[in-house]
Amino acid sequence: MTMPLVAINNLSFTYNGTVSPVLRNINLQVYPGQFLTITGPSGCGKSTLALCLAGFIPHAYPGKMTGSIHIQGKDTRDYPAGGLSGIVGLVQQDPEAQLCTLTVKDEIAFGPENLCLPPKVIRKRVLSALEAVGAKDLLARKVHTLSGGEKQRIAIASVLAMNPSLLILDEPTANLDPSCTREVLLTLGELKGRQKTAIIVLEHRIDRLAGITDRLFYMDKGRLFTARGPDKFKKKYVPSKRRHGPMSAGVQVANKTNASNNNKVLPLLTVENLRAGYAARDVFSDLSFSIYSGETLALMGDNGSGKTTLLLALLGLLHNTGGSIYFRGENITKMKASQRAREMGLVFQNPNHQIFAPTVTEEAMLPSLYLSPETPGQIKGKVKKLLGEFELLKYENLNPFTLSLGEKKRLTLLSVLAYAPSLLLLDEPLVGQDSRRLGIFFAALQKHRHRGGGALMICHEPEVVHSCCQRVLFLEQGKLLINAPVKEAFCQLEKMGRGEYLPLQAEGKWGE
Amino acid sequence: MGGVNLHLKGKYKTLLPKAKQKDIYPGLTYVDNPSRIHSLHPLIKLALLFCFGIMVFAVSTVMGQVLLFCLLLTACLLAQLGSSFFLRRLRFIFIFCFFIFLVQALTVKEGFLIWRFSLGYFHLSLWSKGPWEGLRMAMRFINIIGSSFLFVATTDPNRLAYALMQVGLPYRHGFALITALRFIPVFHLELEQVKNAQAAKGIELEGLSPKQLLRALKYILLPLVVSSLSRVDNLTLSMEGRAFGLHPQRTYMHSQVLSEKEKIVLFMIPPAFLLLYFICNCPAALLNTILNIAKSLWH
């Protein structure tokens, strides 16, 4: 047997200033060319493990590390700081924050240049790295013109140009839409075939990786477990339809009430021939649809198709250049955003942009103080109850910026639910939520619907759409291609060849 | 797969609408053009800008400043930026210059009195040297700002940074500049998102009272600072993970080193400007004498 590339023995790690270890007695061996997937809930220690493997722990992050990691037979502690940079490459979640130069060429050359390689060698490496991620056509592009998926592929290429023996990807698709995700996953599959590089992917949801991966692991509370086969694994850790059972049942009930009411009841929101955009360019035009109370609509489509712009236009943050919007039959097209905000709660994609208060409780109360007619005392009671439901009560006096991404996202949703708007506009609310927390989200959404509220949710996960939405709106380049009940919508999507937007377990069944 | 690819090609354009891209550096931006000025080596342009700046302050005659302005205009024409470049971009500067001219013209009290106006305690007087002094100051201002604008409009900041690093600027400083440029569009987008997020919460940031301004500042700066700090962490990992700072030196894929010809041009710049200085600073009389001598010699 050859020497393992990575040998982890009884590794434990505790960050300075904390008591409980993030990693507990981890043992793992990785051989060249292997493809590993490690999954687990948020905060389970995946990212810390990645930092250990890349040598940033213990060099850059202070803490107590016991046990050992040997990479190519040498203890990571014996490498100088930065000494592992040519051996282990780390690709992170946010494609935006890991590109540091202005052009694709410079970006990929960045690493080899730092290694002081001669220009001839660098040029060769740039080309082969671009080829490896199938992005030769991007060579002459500027970084700020790339899409999210392209950025992530360039990030992978820039790490590959270092010729690493081990490539670690920390949730590489978390910020991407389904077509970009597919693009990146295809790239990973290709890499596995052609490189001797071992690859470790850390992912929340492993459905789409199951086909490529050699070995699956599950992490929980700092411990690493092996999983034998993908099927058994799925049963245990992947959110399945069975898990959302009660939710689906709720959907049925709501659908029935809707069907009987639709004739009599005014829609919550009606959009007629809406057109909006930036400056002289329309992002979308001629959109018409309605949302009824008790209904959850999924808004799907590639990045740049106009989904977020639509939410902004509905709330009036972007002036529409044509068409009209009716709320409960009343024309609100000319109404200001601040007047619409009472009835429409918008939760943005990036929680960092919408957190302003010094403590979690105050943050949760903030919009209600502006928008709700209730007294601060009443609001506080309500918020406290919600914090409990959202598993955030233990942080109530902490600064919201210290929370994890998933927790921040729950907090921003909670702060909107607290003033009970009739219509929720949600921009990718599920990013960073593990399967257990998805349950919390579903329960909150169901409650909202039972109150008669409607929701329009941008969602990139077909499984979630399948189990908790009633209708799908599919946008492509500013045009509403599909506005249909979920099953029918999936059927149409399949006909259009957009398989990446279909739930995995049911792919190929919609055409029947 | 073909369909997907086709789709992606058109997509990057929609990420940042074109009109928005323009707004990112209002007025002061690099304009990509295949002109002679653009293709000059950035270091040569930097030396030209530097010498030109010194000249503007060293030359003390109005005619000299006008001559410098003519040089600047010629460079602008060569750069093919369009006739509206100066008028459109420097509109505000021209207005400002006019005020400099007015203030100088009305406050310098040298030469002889041309015009006087009194209204009770309020006096206005114009002396013969005032307008000249005003013109000189205004021209100086236009020349300095105009040359800087021209430099920025014709020099790719990325190329400049790489060129500076290759002639000895420590690469950490060079990359500080490049990274800053890289994140300007990102910040611009984030600022928009923060503003939207506040409006969605019913917080109106309009109004100009000190209290409202302070609140707006707090609500806008805090999220921006926090999101950039979290970016900084990721960026550090990404850069150090690719061996940034591992060695005291680094190599470059594209050489930006000056060629022999460019080196000669670079060394010619200071003497050329020295000559220009003597021409510009010649009193008009001396210039006339020289011209007369030249004429008589010709005949």
Interface residues (C-beta under 8 A of the other chain):
Chain A: L51 A54 F56 A60 G82 G83 S85 G86 V88 G89 L90 Q92 D94 E96 A97 Q98 L99 C100 T101 L102 T103 K105 D106 A109 F110 G111 P112 E113 N114 L115 C116 L117 P118 P119 I122 R123 V126 R141 V143 H144 T145 L146 S147 G149 E150 A155 S158 V159 M162 S179 R182 E183 G277 Y278 A279 A280 R281 V283 D302 N303 G304 S305 L312 L315 L317 A337 S338 A341 R342 G345 L346 F348 N350 N352 H353 Q354 I355 F356 L366 P367 Y370 L371 F401 S415 Q477 G497
Chain B: G3 V4 H7 L8 G10 K11 Y12 K13 T14 L15 L16 P17 K18 A19 K20 N158 Y162 F175 I178 T179 L181 R182 P185 V186 E190 Q193 V194 N196 A197 Q198 A199 A200 K201 G202 I203 E204 K218 Y219 L222 P223 V226 S227 S230 R231 N234 L235 L237 S238 M239 E240 G241 R242 A243 F244 G245 L246 H247 Q249 R250 T251 Y252 M253 H254 S255
